[in-house]
């Protein structure tokens, strides 16, 4: 059976872990950690909603994402302009779109995120939506932290989250 729709995927080796990039319809729909504990859930959601299957390959948007990730990790880029495709519920999309408003080098708490989307009591739901984000780094869920300023759950693992936050605040220990 031939697939009608295809999500092209490509592996990207970042300094803090392996990422899986995916594009669909000229937009980036996936930038997720290979070690992500919800990896299968994310893949199934994309396959189901987009009615597509995964095929290894390179697309124009993946190539652009790779270039921009390279620049980001080299500290030559603070914002991205890759077209994104959020695949999830309307609530999840509202959280993910709000992630795009968190400036480089800053953090907000899950409570602050809930307030920003106009649902101050939805802290746990915001945290769950944040955890379901399939566009790590581009939709910077690593910038969301606990109300006590602690690093909490991250799909790429807390060491990756710490690395990204240190990269953005110029406090990386090996520089």
C-alpha positions in Angstrom: 0.0 0.0 0.0 1.5 3.3 -1.1 1.3 6.3 1.3 -0.7 9.2 0.1 1.0 11.7 2.4 4.7 11.6 3.5 6.5 13.1 6.5 10.1 13.4 5.5 12.4 12.8 8.4 16.1 13.4 9.0 18.4 12.9 12.0 20.3 15.8 13.4 23.1 15.4 15.8 23.1 18.4 18.2 25.7 19.0 20.9 23.2 17.9 23.5 21.5 14.9 21.8 20.1 13.4 18.7 17.1 15.1 17.2 14.6 13.9 14.6 13.5 16.5 12.2 10.4 16.1 10.0 8.6 18.1 7.4 5.2 17.9 5.9 3.7 20.2 3.2 6.6 22.6 3.2 6.6 23.1 7.0 8.6 21.7 9.9 6.3 19.4 11.9 8.9 17.6 14.0 12.1 18.5 15.9 12.0 16.0 18.7 14.6 14.1 20.8 15.4 10.6 19.8 15.5 9.6 23.5 12.1 11.3 24.2 10.0 9.0 26.3 6.9 10.1 24.4 8.6 9.5 21.0 6.0 6.9 19.9 3.0 9.1 21.0 4.3 12.1 19.0 4.9 9.9 15.9 1.5 8.3 16.1 -0.2 11.7 16.6 1.5 13.1 13.5 0.7 10.0 11.4 -2.9 10.0 12.5 -3.7 13.7 12.2 -1.7 14.2 8.9 -2.7 10.8 7.6 0.9 10.3 6.6 3.8 7.9 7.1 7.5 8.6 7.8 10.1 8.4 5.1 13.8 9.1 5.5 14.8 12.0 3.4 15.7 15.7 3.1 13.4 18.5 2.2 14.0 22.2 1.7 12.5 23.0 5.0 14.6 20.4 6.8 17.7 21.7 5.2 16.8 25.2 6.4 16.1 23.9 9.9 19.5 22.2 9.9 21.2 25.4 8.9 19.4 27.4 11.5 20.1 24.8 14.3 23.8 24.8 13.3 23.8 28.6 13.7 21.9 28.4 17.0 24.3 25.9 18.5 27.2 28.1 17.2 25.6 31.1 19.0 25.0 32.9 15.7 21.2 32.7 15.8 18.7 33.6 18.5 15.4 33.3 16.5 14.2 31.0 13.8 12.1 31.7 10.7 11.4 28.1 9.6 7.7 27.6 8.8 6.2 25.5 11.6 3.2 23.1 11.5 1.8 22.5 15.0 -0.2 19.2 15.1 -2.4 18.9 18.2 -5.5 20.1 19.9 -6.5 23.8 19.8 -5.4 24.1 23.5 -2.0 22.5 22.7 -1.5 24.8 19.8 -2.3 27.9 22.0 0.4 26.8 24.4 2.9 26.0 21.6 2.2 29.3 19.9 2.8 31.1 23.2 6.2 29.4 23.5 7.2 31.4 20.4 6.8 34.5 22.5 9.4 33.6 25.1 12.5 35.6 24.3 15.9 33.9 23.8 17.8 33.7 27.1 14.7 34.1 29.3 12.5 31.6 31.2 8.9 31.6 32.4 7.1 29.2 34.8 4.3 26.9 33.8 2.0 29.2 35.9 3.2 32.2 33.9 2.4 30.3 30.7 -1.1 29.5 31.9 -1.7 33.2 32.7 -0.3 34.2 29.3 -2.9 32.1 27.5 -5.7 33.4 29.7 -6.1 30.2 31.8 -4.3 30.8 35.1 -5.7 27.7 36.7 -4.6 25.4 33.8 -1.0 25.0 35.0 -1.0 21.2 34.8 -2.7 21.2 31.4 -0.1 23.7 30.2 2.7 21.5 31.5 1.2 18.5 29.7 0.9 20.5 26.5 4.4 21.6 26.9 5.5 18.0 27.2 3.6 17.1 24.0 5.4 19.7 21.9 6.9 18.1 18.8 8.9 21.1 17.8 11.6 21.4 20.5 14.0 24.3 20.2 11.9 25.9 17.5 9.0 26.2 19.9 11.3 26.6 22.9 9.6 24.5 25.6 13.1 24.3 27.3 12.5 27.9 28.4 9.6 26.9 30.7 10.6 26.0 34.2 9.1 25.3 37.6 7.6 28.1 39.7 10.5 27.7 42.1 12.8 28.3 39.1 13.9 24.6 39.1 14.4 22.7 35.9 11.5 20.3 35.5 10.8 17.6 32.9 12.1 17.8 29.4 11.8 15.4 26.5 15.5 15.5 25.8 16.3 15.0 29.4 17.2 17.6 32.1 20.9 17.7 30.9 19.8 18.8 27.5 17.4 21.4 29.0 20.2 22.7 31.1 22.6 22.8 28.1 20.1 24.8 26.0 19.4 27.3 28.8 23.1 27.7 29.4 23.8 28.1 25.7 21.2 31.0 25.6 22.6 32.7 28.7 26.3 32.3 27.7 27.1 30.2 30.8 28.1 27.0 29.2 30.8 25.4 31.3 33.0 24.3 28.4 33.3 27.8 26.8 
